[in-house]
Amino acid sequence: MKSVIIGAGTYGEVYLAYLQEIGVEIVGFLDDNPDYQNTYIKGVPVLGKVDYLSSLREKFGVEAVYCPLGNNKLRVKLLKKAKELGYKIPNFIHSSVLLSPDVVIGEGVYILLGSTVMPYTIIKDYTMISMGVHLAHHVVLEEGCFLSTGCNFGASIVAHKYTYCGISSTIMTGLHELGEDCLIGAGAVVIHDVEPKAVVAGVPAKVLKYKN
């Protein structure tokens, strides 16, 4: 299935490698950064800016779109736009992921190598899970979350949409929810609920500020 990747930066390169490994035909990249225009990324052309998306089916026979961007809101916005244009929004789950058959997964979900997802967890649309993440049972990751490398996520916790958990953060069993659009700093140990838009860090994690 002919596909494009939105985002020609280093994370786009990583997903290019993983997708090519499993036989996905990547026709090209889309990126609004002028530095990438008329260039090639690992031999694959940058076809144009993101608004070129509407022309790709007719010109190149593209059927599917991947968008591995770390900016949660932008990733969700662009994948929804691609879906509205009639493109397929596939998942990418690395073959090394340990995934319980009882897990429910939406569309446009990406899970990288070495991660573990226990039973009765729900991962909603457009969520990204990086390498070596461990999700306990009965977790809910709402739309557009991002869990960075090495994140450990306890049981029966709801991460509301756009939650961002930094590298090696730990979300302890016993709390109930992470508020919408919150940010958990790298290495933080979270032992209490986190309010919407809160930025927390430290051991134990404390609120540093709130996003505007």
C-alpha positions in Angstrom: 0.0 0.0 0.0 1.5 3.3 -1.1 2.0 5.6 1.8 3.5 9.0 2.9 5.0 10.1 6.1 4.2 13.6 7.5 7.4 14.9 9.1 10.8 14.6 7.5 12.9 15.1 10.6 14.8 12.4 12.5 11.7 10.7 13.9 10.3 10.5 10.3 13.6 8.8 9.3 13.1 6.3 12.1 9.6 5.4 11.0 10.8 5.2 7.4 13.2 2.5 8.4 10.6 0.6 10.5 7.9 0.8 7.8 10.2 -0.2 5.0 11.3 -3.2 7.1 7.7 -4.6 7.0 7.3 -3.8 3.3 5.3 -0.6 3.4 6.0 1.4 0.2 6.8 5.0 1.3 6.3 7.3 -1.7 7.6 10.3 0.0 7.5 12.8 2.9 5.5 15.9 3.5 6.9 18.7 5.6 6.3 22.5 5.9 9.9 23.2 6.8 11.4 25.0 3.8 14.8 23.4 4.5 13.4 20.0 3.5 11.8 21.1 0.2 13.3 19.5 -2.9 15.4 17.2 -0.8 15.7 13.4 -0.2 15.6 11.7 3.1 17.4 8.3 3.0 16.7 8.2 -0.7 13.0 9.1 -0.3 11.8 12.5 -1.7 10.2 15.2 0.2 7.2 15.8 -2.1 6.1 19.1 -0.7 4.3 20.8 2.1 1.5 19.3 4.1 -1.2 21.0 2.1 0.0 18.8 -0.9 -1.8 16.0 0.9 -5.0 16.6 -1.1 -3.2 15.8 -4.4 -1.3 12.7 -3.5 -3.9 10.1 -4.4 -4.3 11.4 -7.9 -0.7 12.0 -8.6 1.0 9.1 -6.9 -1.7 6.6 -5.9 -1.1 7.2 -2.2 -3.6 5.3 0.0 -2.3 5.8 3.6 -0.7 8.4 5.8 1.6 8.1 8.8 2.4 11.1 11.0 4.9 10.3 13.7 5.2 13.9 15.1 5.9 14.4 18.8 3.6 17.4 18.9 0.4 15.8 20.1 -2.1 18.4 19.0 -0.5 18.8 15.5 -0.3 15.1 15.0 -4.0 14.6 15.8 -5.0 17.6 13.6 -3.0 16.3 10.6 -4.2 12.7 10.9 -7.8 13.8 11.2 -7.3 16.0 8.1 -5.9 13.0 6.2 -8.8 10.8 7.3 -11.3 13.5 6.1 -9.5 13.4 2.7 -10.2 9.7 2.5 -6.8 8.3 3.3 -6.3 5.2 5.5 -4.7 5.9 8.9 -2.8 2.6 9.7 -1.4 1.6 13.1 2.3 0.7 13.4 3.1 -1.8 16.1 6.6 -3.2 16.1 6.9 -7.0 16.0 8.7 -7.0 19.3 5.8 -5.4 21.3 4.2 -7.7 23.9 0.5 -7.0 23.4 -2.2 -8.7 25.3 -5.1 -9.9 23.1 -7.5 -8.1 25.4 -6.1 -4.7 24.6 -8.3 -2.3 22.5 -6.4 -0.1 20.1 -7.8 2.7 17.9 -6.3 3.9 14.6 -3.1 5.8 13.9 -1.5 4.3 17.0 2.2 3.8 16.9 4.1 1.5 19.4 7.8 1.0 19.1 10.1 -1.9 20.0 10.3 -3.6 23.4 7.1 -2.1 24.8 4.6 -4.1 26.9 0.9 -3.6 27.2 -1.0 -5.6 29.8 -4.7 -6.8 29.5 -7.8 -4.6 29.4 -5.9 -1.5 28.4 -7.4 0.9 25.9 -5.2 2.9 23.6 -7.3 5.5 21.6 -6.6 7.1 18.3 -3.4 8.9 17.3 -1.4 7.9 20.4 2.4 7.3 20.2 4.3 4.9 22.5 8.0 4.9 22.2 10.6 2.2 23.0 10.6 0.2 26.1 7.4 1.5 27.6 5.5 -0.6 30.1 1.7 -0.2 30.4 0.0 -2.0 33.3 -3.6 -3.4 33.1 -6.8 -1.4 32.9 -5.1 1.8 31.6 -6.8 4.2 29.3 -4.8 6.4 27.0 -7.1 8.9 25.4 -6.7 10.5 22.0 -3.3 11.9 21.0 -1.2 10.9 24.0 2.6 10.4 23.8 4.6 8.1 26.1 8.4 8.6 25.7 11.1 5.9 25.9 11.2 3.9 29.1 8.0 5.3 30.6 6.4 3.0 33.3 2.7 3.4 33.6 0.8 1.9 36.5 -2.6 0.2 36.6 -6.1 1.6 36.3 -5.0 5.1 35.3 -6.7 7.4 32.7 -4.4 9.7 30.7 -6.6 12.3 29.2 -6.0 13.5 25.6 -2.7 15.1 24.7 -0.9 13.8 27.8 2.8 13.8 27.3 5.0 11.6 29.5 8.8 12.3 29.3 11.7 9.8 29.1 11.8 7.3 32.0 8.9 8.9 33.8 7.0 6.7 36.2 3.2 7.0 36.8 2.5 5.1 40.0 -0.4 2.8 40.5 -2.8 4.4 43.0 -3.5 7.7 41.3 -6.5 8.0 39.0 -5.9 10.4 36.2 -3.5 12.6 34.2 -5.3 15.8 33.1 -5.7 16.8 29.5 -2.6 18.3 27.9 -0.4 17.8 30.9 3.3 17.3 30.6 5.3 14.9 32.8 9.0 15.6 32.9 11.8 13.1 32.1 12.5 10.9 35.1 9.6 12.2 37.2 7.8 9.9 39.6 4.1 10.8 39.7 2.3 9.7 42.9 -0.8 12.0 42.7 -3.3 13.0 40.0 -2.1 15.7 37.6 -4.3 18.6 36.7 -5.1 19.6 33.1 -2.2 21.6 31.5 0.1 21.1 34.5 3.8 20.7 33.9 5.2 18.4 36.6 8.7 17.1 37.3 10.9 15.7 40.0 10.8 12.8 42.5 8.1 12.9 43.7 6.7 15.0 40.9 5.6 18.6 41.7 3.8 21.2 39.6 6.3 23.6 38.0 3.8 25.6 36.1 0.6 25.5 33.9 0.5 25.8 30.2 -1.3 28.8 28.7 
